[in-house]
Amino acid sequence: MIWASWSDFFSMGGYGFYVWGSYLVAFACIAGEIALVFNRKRTLLKHLSLIHESTKEEKRNETTS
């Protein structure tokens, strides 16, 4: 498809709203998924750190008893 101007490109033959809206929704979903993955990784690392610290504390208490 050949467009005569940028306006024609963005209007996509009258379907621009649906085309660009679909891209926007897809981009929002991908960005949201990436944000959720990073948030989950941060939470998991925090929990693992707490588990590691409590394990070290228990071992220290066992050796002093």
PyMOL Python script that loads the backbone (N, CA, C, O; Angstrom):
from pymol import cmd

cmd.read_pdbstr("""\
ATOM      1  N   MET A   1       0.844  -1.169   0.000  1.00  0.00           N
ATOM      2  CA  MET A   1       0.000   0.000   0.000  1.00  0.00           C
ATOM      3  C   MET A   1       0.890   1.233   0.000  1.00  0.00           C
ATOM      4  O   MET A   1       1.851   1.313   0.765  1.00  0.00           O
ATOM      5  N   ILE A   2       0.574   2.177  -0.845  1.00  0.00           N
ATOM      6  CA  ILE A   2       1.361   3.414  -0.965  1.00  0.00           C
ATOM      7  C   ILE A   2       0.511   4.570  -0.450  1.00  0.00           C
ATOM      8  O   ILE A   2      -0.649   4.727  -0.832  1.00  0.00           O
ATOM      9  N   TRP A   3       1.118   5.382   0.433  1.00  0.00           N
ATOM     10  CA  TRP A   3       0.400   6.524   0.995  1.00  0.00           C
ATOM     11  C   TRP A   3       0.971   7.802   0.410  1.00  0.00           C
ATOM     12  O   TRP A   3       2.177   7.921   0.194  1.00  0.00           O
ATOM     13  N   ALA A   4       0.088   8.753   0.158  1.00  0.00           N
ATOM     14  CA  ALA A   4       0.495  10.026  -0.436  1.00  0.00           C
ATOM     15  C   ALA A   4       1.051  10.979   0.618  1.00  0.00           C
ATOM     16  O   ALA A   4       1.831  11.872   0.288  1.00  0.00           O
ATOM     17  N   SER A   5       0.663  10.802   1.874  1.00  0.00           N
ATOM     18  CA  SER A   5       1.128  11.699   2.932  1.00  0.00           C
ATOM     19  C   SER A   5       1.130  10.951   4.260  1.00  0.00           C
ATOM     20  O   SER A   5       0.640   9.826   4.364  1.00  0.00           O
ATOM     21  N   TRP A   6       1.689  11.602   5.264  1.00  0.00           N
ATOM     22  CA  TRP A   6       1.702  11.023   6.606  1.00  0.00           C
ATOM     23  C   TRP A   6       0.283  10.898   7.145  1.00  0.00           C
ATOM     24  O   TRP A   6      -0.033   9.958   7.873  1.00  0.00           O
ATOM     25  N   SER A   7      -0.554  11.837   6.787  1.00  0.00           N
ATOM     26  CA  SER A   7      -1.947  11.784   7.223  1.00  0.00           C
ATOM     27  C   SER A   7      -2.634  10.525   6.693  1.00  0.00           C
ATOM     28  O   SER A   7      -3.382   9.867   7.415  1.00  0.00           O
ATOM     29  N   ASP A   8      -2.375  10.202   5.439  1.00  0.00           N
ATOM     30  CA  ASP A   8      -2.937   8.970   4.862  1.00  0.00           C
ATOM     31  C   ASP A   8      -2.375   7.738   5.563  1.00  0.00           C
ATOM     32  O   ASP A   8      -3.092   6.763   5.787  1.00  0.00           O
ATOM     33  N   PHE A   9      -1.093   7.787   5.907  1.00  0.00           N
ATOM     34  CA  PHE A   9      -0.477   6.665   6.602  1.00  0.00           C
ATOM     35  C   PHE A   9      -1.146   6.440   7.955  1.00  0.00           C
ATOM     36  O   PHE A   9      -1.484   5.308   8.303  1.00  0.00           O
ATOM     37  N   PHE A  10      -1.337   7.521   8.719  1.00  0.00           N
ATOM     38  CA  PHE A  10      -1.921   7.380  10.047  1.00  0.00           C
ATOM     39  C   PHE A  10      -3.406   7.047  10.010  1.00  0.00           C
ATOM     40  O   PHE A  10      -3.919   6.429  10.943  1.00  0.00           O
ATOM     41  N   SER A  11      -4.111   7.448   8.941  1.00  0.00           N
ATOM     42  CA  SER A  11      -5.538   7.119   8.867  1.00  0.00           C
ATOM     43  C   SER A  11      -5.759   5.690   8.382  1.00  0.00           C
ATOM     44  O   SER A  11      -6.839   5.137   8.585  1.00  0.00           O
ATOM     45  N   MET A  12      -4.762   5.083   7.747  1.00  0.00           N
ATOM     46  CA  MET A  12      -4.800   3.685   7.302  1.00  0.00           C
ATOM     47  C   MET A  12      -6.069   3.354   6.519  1.00  0.00           C
ATOM     48  O   MET A  12      -6.697   2.317   6.732  1.00  0.00           O
ATOM     49  N   GLY A  13      -6.424   4.245   5.624  1.00  0.00           N
ATOM     50  CA  GLY A  13      -7.593   3.991   4.785  1.00  0.00           C
ATOM     51  C   GLY A  13      -8.897   3.975   5.570  1.00  0.00           C
ATOM     52  O   GLY A  13      -9.839   3.281   5.187  1.00  0.00           O
ATOM     53  N   GLY A  14      -8.963   4.728   6.663  1.00  0.00           N
ATOM     54  CA  GLY A  14     -10.165   4.778   7.471  1.00  0.00           C
ATOM     55  C   GLY A  14     -10.152   3.824   8.650  1.00  0.00           C
ATOM     56  O   GLY A  14     -11.065   3.853   9.476  1.00  0.00           O
ATOM     57  N   TYR A  15      -9.141   2.985   8.743  1.00  0.00           N
ATOM     58  CA  TYR A  15      -9.045   2.008   9.830  1.00  0.00           C
ATOM     59  C   TYR A  15      -7.943   2.347  10.832  1.00  0.00           C
ATOM     60  O   TYR A  15      -7.555   1.504  11.641  1.00  0.00           O
ATOM     61  N   GLY A  16      -7.449   3.562  10.778  1.00  0.00           N
ATOM     62  CA  GLY A  16      -6.341   3.973  11.644  1.00  0.00           C
ATOM     63  C   GLY A  16      -6.650   3.836  13.122  1.00  0.00           C
ATOM     64  O   GLY A  16      -5.789   3.428  13.901  1.00  0.00           O
ATOM     65  N   PHE A  17      -7.875   4.174  13.517  1.00  0.00           N
ATOM     66  CA  PHE A  17      -8.251   4.069  14.926  1.00  0.00           C
ATOM     67  C   PHE A  17      -8.082   2.634  15.424  1.00  0.00           C
ATOM     68  O   PHE A  17      -7.552   2.412  16.512  1.00  0.00           O
ATOM     69  N   TYR A  18      -8.524   1.678  14.644  1.00  0.00           N
ATOM     70  CA  TYR A  18      -8.440   0.271  15.037  1.00  0.00           C
ATOM     71  C   TYR A  18      -7.005  -0.245  14.965  1.00  0.00           C
ATOM     72  O   TYR A  18      -6.561  -0.986  15.841  1.00  0.00           O
ATOM     73  N   VAL A  19      -6.288   0.149  13.922  1.00  0.00           N
ATOM     74  CA  VAL A  19      -4.903  -0.312  13.761  1.00  0.00           C
ATOM     75  C   VAL A  19      -4.025   0.235  14.878  1.00  0.00           C
ATOM     76  O   VAL A  19      -3.337  -0.526  15.557  1.00  0.00           O
ATOM     77  N   TRP A  20      -4.044   1.565  15.073  1.00  0.00           N
ATOM     78  CA  TRP A  20      -3.177   2.167  16.078  1.00  0.00           C
ATOM     79  C   TRP A  20      -3.667   1.855  17.488  1.00  0.00           C
ATOM     80  O   TRP A  20      -2.868   1.760  18.420  1.00  0.00           O
ATOM     81  N   GLY A  21      -4.962   1.700  17.643  1.00  0.00           N
ATOM     82  CA  GLY A  21      -5.490   1.283  18.944  1.00  0.00           C
ATOM     83  C   GLY A  21      -5.022  -0.110  19.317  1.00  0.00           C
ATOM     84  O   GLY A  21      -4.711  -0.380  20.477  1.00  0.00           O
ATOM     85  N   SER A  22      -4.972  -0.996  18.326  1.00  0.00           N
ATOM     86  CA  SER A  22      -4.483  -2.359  18.569  1.00  0.00           C
ATOM     87  C   SER A  22      -3.016  -2.357  18.963  1.00  0.00           C
ATOM     88  O   SER A  22      -2.605  -3.090  19.863  1.00  0.00           O
ATOM     89  N   TYR A  23      -2.228  -1.529  18.285  1.00  0.00           N
ATOM     90  CA  TYR A  23      -0.815  -1.418  18.652  1.00  0.00           C
ATOM     91  C   TYR A  23      -0.670  -0.864  20.069  1.00  0.00           C
ATOM     92  O   TYR A  23       0.176  -1.328  20.833  1.00  0.00           O
ATOM     93  N   LEU A  24      -1.483   0.114  20.417  1.00  0.00           N
ATOM     94  CA  LEU A  24      -1.414   0.715  21.749  1.00  0.00           C
ATOM     95  C   LEU A  24      -1.771  -0.305  22.834  1.00  0.00           C
ATOM     96  O   LEU A  24      -1.085  -0.392  23.853  1.00  0.00           O
ATOM     97  N   VAL A  25      -2.825  -1.063  22.623  1.00  0.00           N
ATOM     98  CA  VAL A  25      -3.226  -2.080  23.596  1.00  0.00           C
ATOM     99  C   VAL A  25      -2.149  -3.156  23.723  1.00  0.00           C
ATOM    100  O   VAL A  25      -1.824  -3.578  24.832  1.00  0.00           O
ATOM    101  N   ALA A  26      -1.599  -3.597  22.602  1.00  0.00           N
ATOM    102  CA  ALA A  26      -0.548  -4.624  22.641  1.00  0.00           C
ATOM    103  C   ALA A  26       0.682  -4.096  23.382  1.00  0.00           C
ATOM    104  O   ALA A  26       1.264  -4.808  24.200  1.00  0.00           O
ATOM    105  N   PHE A  27       1.077  -2.858  23.101  1.00  0.00           N
ATOM    106  CA  PHE A  27       2.232  -2.263  23.776  1.00  0.00           C
ATOM    107  C   PHE A  27       1.967  -2.136  25.273  1.00  0.00           C
ATOM    108  O   PHE A  27       2.855  -2.415  26.078  1.00  0.00           O
ATOM    109  N   ALA A  28       0.760  -1.719  25.660  1.00  0.00           N
ATOM    110  CA  ALA A  28       0.422  -1.582  27.079  1.00  0.00           C
ATOM    111  C   ALA A  28       0.471  -2.933  27.780  1.00  0.00           C
ATOM    112  O   ALA A  28       0.950  -3.024  28.910  1.00  0.00           O
ATOM    113  N   CYS A  29      -0.013  -3.973  27.132  1.00  0.00           N
ATOM    114  CA  CYS A  29       0.025  -5.313  27.725  1.00  0.00           C
ATOM    115  C   CYS A  29       1.456  -5.810  27.892  1.00  0.00           C
ATOM    116  O   CYS A  29       1.798  -6.384  28.926  1.00  0.00           O
ATOM    117  N   ILE A  30       2.276  -5.597  26.900  1.00  0.00           N
ATOM    118  CA  ILE A  30       3.677  -6.029  26.981  1.00  0.00           C
ATOM    119  C   ILE A  30       4.407  -5.255  28.069  1.00  0.00           C
ATOM    120  O   ILE A  30       5.154  -5.845  28.850  1.00  0.00           O
ATOM    121  N   ALA A  31       4.202  -3.937  28.132  1.00  0.00           N
ATOM    122  CA  ALA A  31       4.849  -3.118  29.160  1.00  0.00           C
ATOM    123  C   ALA A  31       4.367  -3.525  30.548  1.00  0.00           C
ATOM    124  O   ALA A  31       5.163  -3.590  31.485  1.00  0.00           O
ATOM    125  N   GLY A  32       3.073  -3.800  30.687  1.00  0.00           N
ATOM    126  CA  GLY A  32       2.543  -4.247  31.975  1.00  0.00           C
ATOM    127  C   GLY A  32       3.123  -5.577  32.392  1.00  0.00           C
ATOM    128  O   GLY A  32       3.436  -5.781  33.565  1.00  0.00           O
ATOM    129  N   GLU A  33       3.271  -6.479  31.451  1.00  0.00           N
ATOM    130  CA  GLU A  33       3.844  -7.797  31.752  1.00  0.00           C
ATOM    131  C   GLU A  33       5.295  -7.663  32.203  1.00  0.00           C
ATOM    132  O   GLU A  33       5.720  -8.330  33.146  1.00  0.00           O
ATOM    133  N   ILE A  34       6.045  -6.807  31.535  1.00  0.00           N
ATOM    134  CA  ILE A  34       7.446  -6.583  31.931  1.00  0.00           C
ATOM    135  C   ILE A  34       7.515  -5.995  33.333  1.00  0.00           C
ATOM    136  O   ILE A  34       8.347  -6.410  34.139  1.00  0.00           O
ATOM    137  N   ALA A  35       6.645  -5.031  33.630  1.00  0.00           N
ATOM    138  CA  ALA A  35       6.623  -4.422  34.966  1.00  0.00           C
ATOM    139  C   ALA A  35       6.263  -5.459  36.023  1.00  0.00           C
ATOM    140  O   ALA A  35       6.865  -5.479  37.097  1.00  0.00           O
ATOM    141  N   LEU A  36       5.294  -6.314  35.736  1.00  0.00           N
ATOM    142  CA  LEU A  36       4.905  -7.347  36.693  1.00  0.00           C
ATOM    143  C   LEU A  36       6.018  -8.357  36.926  1.00  0.00           C
ATOM    144  O   LEU A  36       6.204  -8.819  38.052  1.00  0.00           O
ATOM    145  N   VAL A  37       6.756  -8.705  35.888  1.00  0.00           N
ATOM    146  CA  VAL A  37       7.874  -9.652  36.036  1.00  0.00           C
ATOM    147  C   VAL A  37       8.962  -9.051  36.917  1.00  0.00           C
ATOM    148  O   VAL A  37       9.488  -9.732  37.797  1.00  0.00           O
ATOM    149  N   PHE A  38       9.308  -7.784  36.693  1.00  0.00           N
ATOM    150  CA  PHE A  38      10.338  -7.147  37.516  1.00  0.00           C
ATOM    151  C   PHE A  38       9.879  -7.010  38.961  1.00  0.00           C
ATOM    152  O   PHE A  38      10.670  -7.191  39.887  1.00  0.00           O
ATOM    153  N   ASN A  39       8.594  -6.689  39.158  1.00  0.00           N
ATOM    154  CA  ASN A  39       8.071  -6.591  40.515  1.00  0.00           C
ATOM    155  C   ASN A  39       8.111  -7.939  41.219  1.00  0.00           C
ATOM    156  O   ASN A  39       8.465  -8.016  42.395  1.00  0.00           O
ATOM    157  N   ARG A  40       7.755  -8.988  40.515  1.00  0.00           N
ATOM    158  CA  ARG A  40       7.781 -10.332  41.092  1.00  0.00           C
ATOM    159  C   ARG A  40       9.214 -10.753  41.419  1.00  0.00           C
ATOM    160  O   ARG A  40       9.453 -11.387  42.446  1.00  0.00           O
ATOM    161  N   LYS A  41      10.158 -10.408  40.559  1.00  0.00           N
ATOM    162  CA  LYS A  41      11.561 -10.741  40.815  1.00  0.00           C
ATOM    163  C   LYS A  41      12.048 -10.024  42.075  1.00  0.00           C
ATOM    164  O   LYS A  41      12.732 -10.623  42.905  1.00  0.00           O
ATOM    165  N   ARG A  42      11.700  -8.753  42.216  1.00  0.00           N
ATOM    166  CA  ARG A  42      12.123  -7.987  43.385  1.00  0.00           C
ATOM    167  C   ARG A  42      11.530  -8.584  44.663  1.00  0.00           C
ATOM    168  O   ARG A  42      12.226  -8.712  45.670  1.00  0.00           O
ATOM    169  N   THR A  43      10.253  -8.947  44.624  1.00  0.00           N
ATOM    170  CA  THR A  43       9.598  -9.548  45.777  1.00  0.00           C
ATOM    171  C   THR A  43      10.226 -10.894  46.123  1.00  0.00           C
ATOM    172  O   THR A  43      10.468 -11.186  47.294  1.00  0.00           O
ATOM    173  N   LEU A  44      10.490 -11.710  45.113  1.00  0.00           N
ATOM    174  CA  LEU A  44      11.105 -13.018  45.339  1.00  0.00           C
ATOM    175  C   LEU A  44      12.490 -12.882  45.953  1.00  0.00           C
ATOM    176  O   LEU A  44      12.830 -13.618  46.879  1.00  0.00           O
ATOM    177  N   LEU A  45      13.294 -11.950  45.449  1.00  0.00           N
ATOM    178  CA  LEU A  45      14.628 -11.747  46.010  1.00  0.00           C
ATOM    179  C   LEU A  45      14.558 -11.264  47.452  1.00  0.00           C
ATOM    180  O   LEU A  45      15.396 -11.634  48.274  1.00  0.00           O
ATOM    181  N   LYS A  46      13.562 -10.439  47.762  1.00  0.00           N
ATOM    182  CA  LYS A  46      13.398  -9.966  49.131  1.00  0.00           C
ATOM    183  C   LYS A  46      13.039 -11.129  50.059  1.00  0.00           C
ATOM    184  O   LYS A  46      13.584 -11.237  51.158  1.00  0.00           O
ATOM    185  N   HIS A  47      12.136 -11.987  49.626  1.00  0.00           N
ATOM    186  CA  HIS A  47      11.762 -13.149  50.428  1.00  0.00           C
ATOM    187  C   HIS A  47      12.937 -14.105  50.605  1.00  0.00           C
ATOM    188  O   HIS A  47      13.156 -14.620  51.702  1.00  0.00           O
ATOM    189  N   LEU A  48      13.682 -14.342  49.551  1.00  0.00           N
ATOM    190  CA  LEU A  48      14.845 -15.226  49.658  1.00  0.00           C
ATOM    191  C   LEU A  48      15.892 -14.648  50.597  1.00  0.00           C
ATOM    192  O   LEU A  48      16.534 -15.386  51.345  1.00  0.00           O
ATOM    193  N   SER A  49      16.064 -13.341  50.562  1.00  0.00           N
ATOM    194  CA  SER A  49      17.013 -12.694  51.465  1.00  0.00           C
ATOM    195  C   SER A  49      16.572 -12.863  52.912  1.00  0.00           C
ATOM    196  O   SER A  49      17.397 -13.133  53.784  1.00  0.00           O
ATOM    197  N   LEU A  50      15.278 -12.706  53.172  1.00  0.00           N
ATOM    198  CA  LEU A  50      14.776 -12.895  54.535  1.00  0.00           C
ATOM    199  C   LEU A  50      14.961 -14.333  54.996  1.00  0.00           C
ATOM    200  O   LEU A  50      15.324 -14.570  56.148  1.00  0.00           O
ATOM    201  N   ILE A  51      14.720 -15.283  54.125  1.00  0.00           N
ATOM    202  CA  ILE A  51      14.912 -16.694  54.468  1.00  0.00           C
ATOM    203  C   ILE A  51      16.382 -16.971  54.768  1.00  0.00           C
ATOM    204  O   ILE A  51      16.707 -17.671  55.726  1.00  0.00           O
ATOM    205  N   HIS A  52      17.258 -16.421  53.949  1.00  0.00           N
ATOM    206  CA  HIS A  52      18.700 -16.616  54.139  1.00  0.00           C
ATOM    207  C   HIS A  52      19.147 -16.012  55.471  1.00  0.00           C
ATOM    208  O   HIS A  52      19.924 -16.626  56.202  1.00  0.00           O
ATOM    209  N   GLU A  53      18.663 -14.820  55.783  1.00  0.00           N
ATOM    210  CA  GLU A  53      19.040 -14.168  57.044  1.00  0.00           C
ATOM    211  C   GLU A  53      18.530 -14.957  58.243  1.00  0.00           C
ATOM    212  O   GLU A  53      19.243 -15.109  59.235  1.00  0.00           O
ATOM    213  N   SER A  54      17.294 -15.461  58.157  1.00  0.00           N
ATOM    214  CA  SER A  54      16.754 -16.228  59.293  1.00  0.00           C
ATOM    215  C   SER A  54      17.510 -17.540  59.468  1.00  0.00           C
ATOM    216  O   SER A  54      17.703 -17.999  60.594  1.00  0.00           O
ATOM    217  N   THR A  55      17.939 -18.145  58.364  1.00  0.00           N
ATOM    218  CA  THR A  55      18.718 -19.382  58.443  1.00  0.00           C
ATOM    219  C   THR A  55      20.073 -19.112  59.093  1.00  0.00           C
ATOM    220  O   THR A  55      20.530 -19.897  59.924  1.00  0.00           O
ATOM    221  N   LYS A  56      20.716 -18.007  58.719  1.00  0.00           N
ATOM    222  CA  LYS A  56      21.992 -17.649  59.336  1.00  0.00           C
ATOM    223  C   LYS A  56      21.818 -17.385  60.823  1.00  0.00           C
ATOM    224  O   LYS A  56      22.671 -17.763  61.625  1.00  0.00           O
ATOM    225  N   GLU A  57      20.716 -16.737  61.197  1.00  0.00           N
ATOM    226  CA  GLU A  57      20.440 -16.448  62.606  1.00  0.00           C
ATOM    227  C   GLU A  57      20.220 -17.735  63.391  1.00  0.00           C
ATOM    228  O   GLU A  57      20.704 -17.864  64.515  1.00  0.00           O
ATOM    229  N   GLU A  58      19.498 -18.684  62.814  1.00  0.00           N
ATOM    230  CA  GLU A  58      19.261 -19.960  63.490  1.00  0.00           C
ATOM    231  C   GLU A  58      20.567 -20.722  63.690  1.00  0.00           C
ATOM    232  O   GLU A  58      20.788 -21.305  64.752  1.00  0.00           O
ATOM    233  N   LYS A  59      21.429 -20.722  62.685  1.00  0.00           N
ATOM    234  CA  LYS A  59      22.712 -21.418  62.812  1.00  0.00           C
ATOM    235  C   LYS A  59      23.573 -20.760  63.887  1.00  0.00           C
ATOM    236  O   LYS A  59      24.262 -21.448  64.641  1.00  0.00           O
ATOM    237  N   ARG A  60      23.533 -19.436  63.957  1.00  0.00           N
ATOM    238  CA  ARG A  60      24.300 -18.722  64.977  1.00  0.00           C
ATOM    239  C   ARG A  60      23.786 -19.060  66.371  1.00  0.00           C
ATOM    240  O   ARG A  60      24.571 -19.220  67.305  1.00  0.00           O
ATOM    241  N   ASN A  61      22.481 -19.166  66.508  1.00  0.00           N
ATOM    242  CA  ASN A  61      21.892 -19.508  67.804  1.00  0.00           C
ATOM    243  C   ASN A  61      22.209 -20.945  68.208  1.00  0.00           C
ATOM    244  O   ASN A  61      22.393 -21.219  69.393  1.00  0.00           O
ATOM    245  N   GLU A  62      22.276 -21.858  67.257  1.00  0.00           N
ATOM    246  CA  GLU A  62      22.597 -23.256  67.553  1.00  0.00           C
ATOM    247  C   GLU A  62      24.042 -23.395  68.044  1.00  0.00           C
ATOM    248  O   GLU A  62      24.324 -24.190  68.941  1.00  0.00           O
ATOM    249  N   THR A  63      24.936 -22.632  67.462  1.00  0.00           N
ATOM    250  CA  THR A  63      26.348 -22.761  67.847  1.00  0.00           C
ATOM    251  C   THR A  63      26.604 -22.118  69.214  1.00  0.00           C
ATOM    252  O   THR A  63      27.522 -22.535  69.920  1.00  0.00           O
ATOM    253  N   THR A  64      25.826 -21.129  69.593  1.00  0.00           N
ATOM    254  CA  THR A  64      26.047 -20.486  70.907  1.00  0.00           C
ATOM    255  C   THR A  64      25.358 -21.232  72.018  1.00  0.00           C
ATOM    256  O   THR A  64      25.662 -20.989  73.186  1.00  0.00           O
ATOM    257  N   SER A  65      24.431 -22.141  71.708  1.00  0.00           N
ATOM    258  CA  SER A  65      23.715 -22.879  72.756  1.00  0.00           C
ATOM    259  C   SER A  65      24.522 -24.012  73.312  1.00  0.00           C
ATOM    260  O   SER A  65      24.055 -24.725  74.200  1.00  0.00           O
TER     261      SER A  65
END
""", "prot")
cmd.dss("prot")
cmd.show_as("cartoon", "prot")
cmd.util.cbc("prot")
cmd.orient("prot")
